[in-house]
Amino acid sequence: MNPQTRLASRSDRLTAFSWARVALLALLGSLLVLLVSAGLRSLLWVLVAIAAVALAAGGLWWTLAHPGPLRAAGALVAAAAPVTALALFATHGMLVPACLALGLWLLALTAARIATAPADRAGGRG
């Protein structure tokens, strides 16, 4: 391994670690947004958000795994779960923190994907 390849590999690892840190911080930030904005009710709102994500994931799986009417039911559950959760957040004055938490989740997922992406052969992140 020549010195340039070794340096490129080291910078790739540092970049991956940086993106992994961004992902973790964004994930923690999304939880803190709900915890700080809801006060004592925050655990209930975190559970509502987790249930919505679980129902949406289950609905997506059902949509992909089953044919016919079960596929339609899975698509309905996958679409209705997040919409229902956002409606609950909105009716209780928690829409802005919920949207902020959702944005931080998306940032965390994107950063995690970048951090775990394999390096291309030219030495950069791919």
C-alpha positions in Angstrom: 0.0 0.0 0.0 1.5 3.3 -1.1 1.4 6.3 1.3 -1.3 8.1 -0.8 -3.6 5.1 -0.5 -3.0 4.9 3.2 -3.8 8.6 3.7 -6.9 8.4 1.6 -8.0 5.3 3.6 -7.4 7.2 6.9 -9.3 10.3 5.7 -12.2 8.0 4.6 -12.3 6.5 8.1 -12.3 9.9 9.7 -15.1 11.1 7.4 -17.1 8.0 8.2 -16.6 8.5 11.9 -17.7 12.1 11.6 -20.9 11.2 9.8 -21.6 8.5 12.4 -21.2 11.1 15.1 -23.6 13.4 13.2 -26.1 10.6 13.0 -25.9 9.9 16.7 -26.2 13.5 17.7 -29.2 14.0 15.4 -30.9 11.0 16.8 -30.3 12.2 20.4 -31.5 15.7 19.4 -34.7 14.3 18.0 -35.5 12.6 21.3 -34.5 15.7 23.3 -36.8 17.9 21.2 -39.8 15.8 22.3 -38.6 15.4 25.9 -38.0 19.1 26.4 -41.1 20.4 24.6 -43.6 18.0 26.2 -42.3 18.1 29.8 -43.8 15.2 31.9 -45.9 14.0 29.0 -42.9 13.5 26.9 -42.6 9.7 27.3 -46.2 9.3 26.0 -45.3 11.4 22.9 -42.1 9.4 22.3 -44.2 6.2 22.6 -46.7 7.6 20.1 -43.9 8.4 17.6 -42.3 4.9 18.1 -45.7 3.3 17.6 -46.3 5.2 14.4 -42.9 4.2 13.0 -43.5 0.6 13.9 -46.9 0.6 12.4 -45.6 2.2 9.2 -42.8 -0.3 8.9 -45.2 -3.2 9.5 -47.5 -1.8 6.8 -44.7 -1.4 4.3 -43.6 -5.0 5.0 -47.2 -6.2 4.5 -47.4 -4.3 1.3 -44.3 -5.9 -0.1 -44.9 -9.4 1.2 -48.6 -10.1 0.5 -50.7 -9.9 -2.7 -54.2 -8.7 -3.3 -56.3 -7.1 -0.5 -53.6 -7.6 2.1 -51.3 -5.5 0.0 -53.9 -2.7 0.0 -54.4 -3.0 3.7 -50.7 -2.8 4.3 -50.4 0.3 2.2 -53.3 1.9 4.1 -51.7 1.2 7.5 -48.3 2.4 6.2 -49.8 5.7 5.1 -52.3 6.2 7.9 -49.9 5.6 10.9 -47.7 8.6 10.4 -50.6 10.8 9.4 -52.5 9.8 12.5 -49.5 10.5 14.7 -48.9 13.9 13.2 -52.7 14.7 13.7 -52.3 13.7 17.3 -49.3 15.9 17.7 -51.1 18.8 16.0 -54.2 18.6 18.2 -52.1 18.8 21.3 -49.9 21.7 20.2 -46.9 19.5 19.5 -46.7 19.8 15.7 -43.6 22.0 15.5 -41.5 19.8 17.9 -42.8 16.7 16.0 -41.7 18.1 12.6 -38.4 19.2 14.1 -37.9 15.7 15.5 -38.8 14.2 12.2 -36.3 16.4 10.4 -33.6 15.3 12.8 -34.5 11.7 12.3 -34.1 12.2 8.5 -30.8 13.8 9.1 -29.7 10.9 11.3 -30.7 8.3 8.7 -29.0 10.2 5.9 -25.8 10.6 8.0 -25.8 7.0 9.0 -26.2 5.9 5.4 -23.3 8.1 4.3 -21.2 6.8 7.3 -21.8 3.2 6.4 -21.4 3.6 2.6 -18.4 1.7 1.2 -15.6 3.8 -0.2 -15.2 3.7 -3.9 -11.9 2.6 -5.6 -10.8 6.1 -6.2 -10.4 6.7 -2.5 -13.5 8.9 -1.9 -16.7 8.2 -0.2 -19.3 6.7 -2.4 
